[in-house]
């Protein structure tokens, strides 16, 4: 069993593209397990498109893994997505970590792409089946409500066999999807006490399907900052989070010294999580790099000790 820490980004918190790649080099050289890009198409805030980031990272790095946290299958075509993921996995020599979720029904991405939210759960079920089968089978035929394939195949198929398929979400249907199709589960914005029962429910449902998910393929994440809650950046973060989520971020954020960040991480570890996506609360290239280097130097050795 392994315990590892990746780093997640949503907003483009860099001065420019050069700053982004400088930060990627720090992650690659410093032993960060993986980089995870959130998925959002329509936003006033700067956000990179996650599949494009995966392709760019495949060519710019040699060791680090990378994934989407999480890509919304509600607005994506499964055949195109399957082909994109297979291509990226081949060109990165097996370093892609595909992760998918349903996406919020309130997301403007649905309206902007002309995608209905009606029966979006059923649509995602069909998408997950198509992804999983196209990545592993010679030919795939399906006759679903939303998608129909007739002896379809893609080549080259992913280097990783099976290609990991991480699923997000904690609703009963999300638990069932993870148990049926997933090779891993990634928590969303959920506290440690909410994560534990979801993990147990996934294990129980997977057993019903005659499947199992590796113990170290249950993940969780939270925002972190080396500093204090009175910093202007933290005040802005807390205010914005509270307005958008309707609750303060304390259960999903660690602020302070390395011991504070490890305490939050251990609470999720005790709940059964073994893969962590830690999101720097930072602004600008220098701040992002400083927060990341402190994570590498002061927290990663402690994470390794949990294995």
C-alpha positions as a printed NumPy array, in Angstrom:
array([[  0.   ,   0.   ,   0.   ],
       [  1.229,   3.487,  -0.845],
       [  0.346,   6.905,   0.513],
       [  1.083,   9.793,  -1.83 ],
       [  0.448,  13.503,  -2.209],
       [ -0.269,  15.249,  -5.465],
       [ -0.979,  18.916,  -5.984],
       [ -4.128,  20.404,  -7.441],
       [ -4.877,  23.636,  -9.254],
       [ -8.126,  25.233, -10.333],
       [ -7.584,  28.919, -11.026],
       [ -4.566,  29.969, -13.082],
       [ -2.594,  31.475, -10.195],
       [  0.519,  32.315, -12.19 ],
       [  1.892,  35.5  , -13.679],
       [  2.215,  33.945, -17.128],
       [  2.865,  30.687, -18.975],
       [  6.57 ,  30.814, -18.126],
       [  5.67 ,  30.937, -14.437],
       [  3.4  ,  27.909, -14.828],
       [  6.164,  25.836, -16.396],
       [  8.661,  26.97 , -13.772],
       [  6.217,  25.696, -11.135],
       [  5.77 ,  22.402, -13.006],
       [  9.557,  21.934, -12.975],
       [  9.562,  22.46 ,  -9.192],
       [  6.86 ,  19.784,  -8.801],
       [  8.667,  17.354, -11.1  ],
       [ 12.036,  17.754,  -9.401],
       [ 10.667,  17.844,  -5.875],
       [  8.931,  14.476,  -5.787],
       [  5.314,  15.606,  -6.037],
       [  3.394,  12.478,  -7.022],
       [  0.962,  14.08 ,  -9.457],
       [ -0.565,  17.301, -10.771],
       [ -4.353,  17.608, -10.994],
       [ -6.189,  20.254, -13.024],
       [ -9.793,  21.115, -12.219],
       [-12.337,  21.274, -15.035],
       [-14.31 ,  24.406, -15.806],
       [-15.173,  25.821, -19.214],
       [-17.204,  28.946, -18.477],
       [-15.786,  31.287, -15.843],
       [-14.7  ,  34.898, -15.388],
       [-11.785,  33.537, -13.37 ],
       [ -8.794,  32.204, -15.281],
       [ -8.948,  28.418, -15.677],
       [ -7.015,  26.155, -18.019],
       [ -8.857,  23.456, -19.97 ],
       [ -7.999,  20.201, -18.248],
       [ -7.477,  17.853, -21.228],
       [ -5.204,  20.405, -22.896],
       [ -3.168,  20.63 , -19.691],
       [ -2.829,  16.826, -19.599],
       [ -1.473,  16.787, -23.151],
       [  0.954,  19.622, -22.409],
       [  2.232,  17.924, -19.256],
       [  2.773,  14.698, -21.178],
       [  5.32 ,  16.434, -23.369],
       [  6.903,  18.709, -20.785],
       [  7.59 ,  16.198, -18.002],
       [  9.203,  12.784, -17.678],
       [  8.31 ,  11.445, -14.226],
       [  5.297,  13.092, -12.668],
       [  1.778,  11.767, -13.182],
       [ -1.204,  13.974, -13.923],
       [ -4.976,  13.845, -13.843],
       [ -8.238,  15.79 , -14.007],
       [ -9.914,  16.707, -10.739],
       [-12.423,  15.926, -12.072],
       [-13.449,  16.212, -15.722],
       [-17.198,  16.595, -16.174],
       [-18.585,  13.783, -18.298],
       [-21.859,  15.66 , -18.383],
       [-20.554,  17.896, -21.172],
       [-18.021,  15.6  , -22.865],
       [-18.345,  13.089, -25.675],
       [-17.165,   9.695, -24.407],
       [-15.586,   8.491, -27.657],
       [-13.56 ,  11.674, -28.137],
       [-12.618,  11.642, -24.451],
       [-11.555,   7.992, -24.631],
       [ -9.362,   8.732, -27.652],
       [ -7.82 ,  11.806, -25.996],
       [ -6.996,   9.878, -22.836],
       [ -5.518,   6.945, -24.751],
       [ -3.342,   9.287, -26.821],
       [ -2.086,  11.178, -23.778],
       [ -1.334,   7.943, -21.92 ],
       [  0.637,   6.58 , -24.89 ],
       [  2.666,   9.759, -25.378],
       [  3.389,  10.074, -21.644],
       [  4.374,   6.401, -21.437],
       [  1.62 ,   5.58 , -18.958],
       [  1.331,   8.581, -16.629],
       [ -2.278,   9.73 , -17.107],
       [ -4.754,   9.468, -14.213],
       [ -8.203,  10.012, -15.759],
       [-10.818,  11.161, -13.251],
       [-14.446,  11.959, -13.99 ],
       [-17.504,  13.297, -12.282],
       [-21.02 ,  14.301, -13.181],
       [-20.515,  18.031, -12.77 ],
       [-22.888,  20.436, -11.079],
       [-26.303,  20.903, -12.678],
       [-25.875,  24.613, -11.876],
       [-22.702,  24.836, -13.948],
       [-22.85 ,  27.328, -16.814],
       [-20.917,  24.766, -18.852],
       [-24.168,  22.91 , -19.549],
       [-25.943,  25.965, -20.937],
       [-22.939,  27.183, -22.907],
       [-22.436,  23.805, -24.626],
       [-26.14 ,  23.272, -25.258],
       [-26.179,  20.177, -23.081],
       [-29.322,  19.24 , -21.227],
       [-29.131,  18.253, -17.574],
       [-32.066,  15.858, -17.948],
       [-31.037,  12.261, -17.19 ],
       [-27.429,  13.327, -16.958],
       [-26.744,  10.53 , -14.482],
       [-27.844,   7.9  , -17.004],
       [-25.719,   9.619, -19.633],
       [-22.663,   9.426, -17.387],
       [-23.277,   5.724, -16.743],
       [-23.111,   5.092, -20.481],
       [-20.012,   7.286, -20.78 ],
       [-18.119,   5.355, -18.102],
       [-18.944,   2.047, -19.772],
       [-17.774,   3.317, -23.153],
       [-14.536,   4.727, -21.741],
       [-13.695,   1.578, -19.838],
       [-14.447,  -0.751, -22.736],
       [-12.769,   1.296, -25.494],
       [ -9.591,   1.408, -23.426],
       [ -9.46 ,  -2.361, -22.961],
       [-11.47 ,  -4.211, -25.654],
       [-10.756,  -4.856, -29.334],
       [-14.236,  -3.807, -30.439],
       [-17.13 ,  -2.262, -28.578],
       [-20.817,  -2.334, -29.496],
       [-23.432,  -0.594, -27.377],
       [-27.057,   0.42 , -27.807],
       [-27.737,   2.885, -25.041],
       [-30.203,   5.692, -24.601],
       [-27.604,   8.339, -25.461],
       [-24.796,   6.566, -27.334],
       [-24.648,   3.754, -29.89 ],
       [-21.431,   2.098, -31.022],
       [-21.107,  -0.584, -33.693],
       [-17.86 ,  -2.572, -33.474],
       [-15.963,   0.565, -32.473],
       [-12.291,   0.454, -31.568],
       [ -9.449,   2.852, -30.862],
       [ -5.737,   2.366, -31.44 ],
       [ -3.299,   2.662, -29.938],
       [ -4.927,   1.749, -26.683],
       [ -3.544,   3.125, -23.401],
       [ -0.165,   1.926, -22.163],
       [ -1.646,   1.319, -18.728],
       [ -3.832,  -1.764, -18.731],
       [ -6.176,  -1.209, -17.165],
       [ -6.041,   2.546, -17.536],
       [ -6.985,   3.999, -14.135],
       [-10.527,   5.32 , -13.965],
       [-11.046,   7.568, -10.964],
       [-14.613,   8.61 , -10.206],
       [-15.762,  11.548,  -8.104],
       [-18.96 ,  12.148,  -6.177],
       [-20.504,  10.917,  -2.94 ],
       [-24.201,  10.553,  -3.785],
       [-25.617,   7.003,  -3.845],
       [-25.502,   6.888,  -7.652],
       [-21.884,   8.115,  -7.637],
       [-21.006,   5.374,  -5.161],
       [-22.599,   2.814,  -7.481],
       [-20.739,   4.178, -10.523],
       [-17.439,   4.006,  -8.673],
       [-18.112,   0.466,  -7.543],
       [-19.159,  -0.688, -11.026],
       [-16.579,   1.049, -13.214],
       [-13.986,   2.823, -11.114],
       [-10.48 ,   1.807, -10.161],
       [-10.352,   4.639,  -7.633],
       [-12.465,   7.275,  -5.896],
       [-11.634,  10.916,  -5.301],
       [-13.565,  12.955,  -2.744],
       [-14.779,  16.424,  -3.624],
       [-15.17 ,  19.248,  -1.122],
       [-15.94 ,  16.939,   1.768],
       [-14.739,  16.776,   5.35 ],
       [-12.996,  13.728,   6.756],
       [-16.058,  12.586,   8.698],
       [-18.054,  12.537,   5.436],
       [-15.37 ,  10.661,   3.522],
       [-15.223,   7.576,   5.761],
       [-18.81 ,   6.335,   5.181],
       [-18.511,   6.889,   1.423],
       [-15.397,   4.718,   1.263],
       [-17.122,   1.968,   3.218],
       [-20.191,   2.197,   0.988],
       [-18.068,   1.906,  -2.167],
       [-16.316,  -1.183,  -0.81 ],
       [-19.635,  -2.818,   0.034],
       [-21.197,  -2.011,  -3.345],
       [-18.091,  -3.151,  -5.245],
       [-18.319,  -6.497,  -3.465],
       [-21.89 ,  -6.832,  -4.731],
       [-20.555,  -6.465,  -8.277],
       [-17.791,  -8.979,  -7.62 ],
       [-15.175,  -6.239,  -7.807],
       [-12.727,  -4.592,  -5.452],
       [-10.817,  -1.316,  -5.451],
       [ -7.279,  -1.211,  -4.096],
       [ -7.086,   0.149,  -0.572],
       [ -4.699,   2.889,  -1.664],
       [ -7.015,   4.115,  -4.429],
       [ -9.286,   6.199,  -2.243],
       [ -8.429,   9.874,  -2.32 ],
       [ -9.238,  13.19 ,  -0.68 ],
       [ -8.04 ,  16.749,  -0.975],
       [ -8.032,  20.128,   0.701],
       [ -6.618,  23.612,   0.327],
       [ -3.492,  24.527,   2.262],
       [ -1.377,  27.557,   3.062],
       [  1.755,  28.003,   5.097],
       [  0.819,  31.223,   6.872],
       [ -2.135,  32.421,   8.926],
       [ -5.828,  33.085,   8.492],
       [ -5.389,  36.852,   8.869],
       [ -3.388,  37.239,   5.666],
       [ -5.281,  39.186,   2.976],
       [ -5.182,  36.207,   0.636],
       [ -6.792,  33.982,   3.274],
       [ -9.467,  36.542,   4.071],
       [-10.362,  36.693,   0.375],
       [-10.308,  32.905,   0.128],
       [-12.514,  32.384,   3.18 ],
       [-14.976,  35.022,   2.029],
       [-15.208,  33.678,  -1.506],
       [-15.532,  30.076,  -0.383],
       [-18.249,  30.91 ,   2.121],
       [-20.262,  32.869,  -0.436],
       [-20.067,  30.171,  -3.096],
       [-20.496,  27.119,  -0.878],
       [-22.73 ,  28.544,   1.849],
       [-20.364,  27.426,   4.595],
       [-16.878,  28.357,   5.829],
       [-13.914,  26.365,   4.518],
       [-12.385,  25.327,   7.844],
       [-13.183,  21.616,   7.438],
       [-11.643,  21.643,   3.951],
       [ -8.594,  23.836,   4.552],
       [ -5.333,  23.67 ,   6.504],
       [ -3.577,  26.924,   7.35 ],
       [ -0.512,  27.415,   9.534],
       [  2.616,  25.348,  10.062],
       [  3.557,  21.91 ,   8.663],
       [  2.016,  20.271,  11.748],
       [ -1.331,  21.897,  10.97 ],
       [ -1.294,  20.628,   7.404],
       [ -0.277,  17.142,   8.503],
       [ -3.024,  17.104,  11.136],
       [ -5.632,  17.75 ,   8.452],
       [ -4.074,  15.141,   6.19 ],
       [ -4.017,  12.577,   8.984],
       [ -7.712,  13.146,   9.651],
       [ -8.449,  12.079,   6.067],
       [ -5.938,   9.246,   6.351],
       [ -7.778,   7.973,   9.426],
       [-10.985,   8.099,   7.358],
       [ -9.462,   5.724,   4.789],
       [ -7.963,   8.078,   2.181],
       [ -4.513,   7.223,   0.848],
       [ -4.133,   9.533,  -2.167],
       [ -4.151,  13.258,  -1.513],
       [ -4.62 ,  16.249,  -3.781],
       [ -3.407,  19.329,  -1.928],
       [ -4.335,  22.709,  -3.38 ],
       [ -2.046,  25.692,  -2.676],
       [ -3.871,  28.85 ,  -1.629],
       [ -1.56 ,  31.29 ,  -3.352],
       [ -1.455,  34.163,  -5.807],
       [  1.225,  34.714,  -8.413],
       [  4.107,  32.57 ,  -9.582],
       [  6.471,  33.309,  -6.698],
       [  3.826,  32.569,  -4.066],
       [  2.765,  29.335,  -5.785],
       [  6.362,  28.167,  -5.975],
       [  7.093,  29.142,  -2.377],
       [  4.042,  27.272,  -1.064],
       [  4.87 ,  24.243,  -3.196],
       [  8.507,  24.123,  -2.117],
       [  7.501,  24.291,   1.521],
       [  5.091,  21.429,   0.936],
       [  7.868,  19.407,  -0.684],
       [ 10.419,  20.119,   2.038],
       [  8.266,  20.088,   5.153],
       [  5.256,  17.855,   4.485],
       [  6.114,  15.227,   1.849],
       [  8.612,  13.412,   4.122],
       [  5.868,  13.107,   6.753],
       [  3.384,  11.802,   4.157],
       [  5.841,   9.118,   3.089],
       [  6.058,   8.016,   6.705],
       [  2.335,   7.173,   6.732],
       [  2.75 ,   4.312,   4.253]])
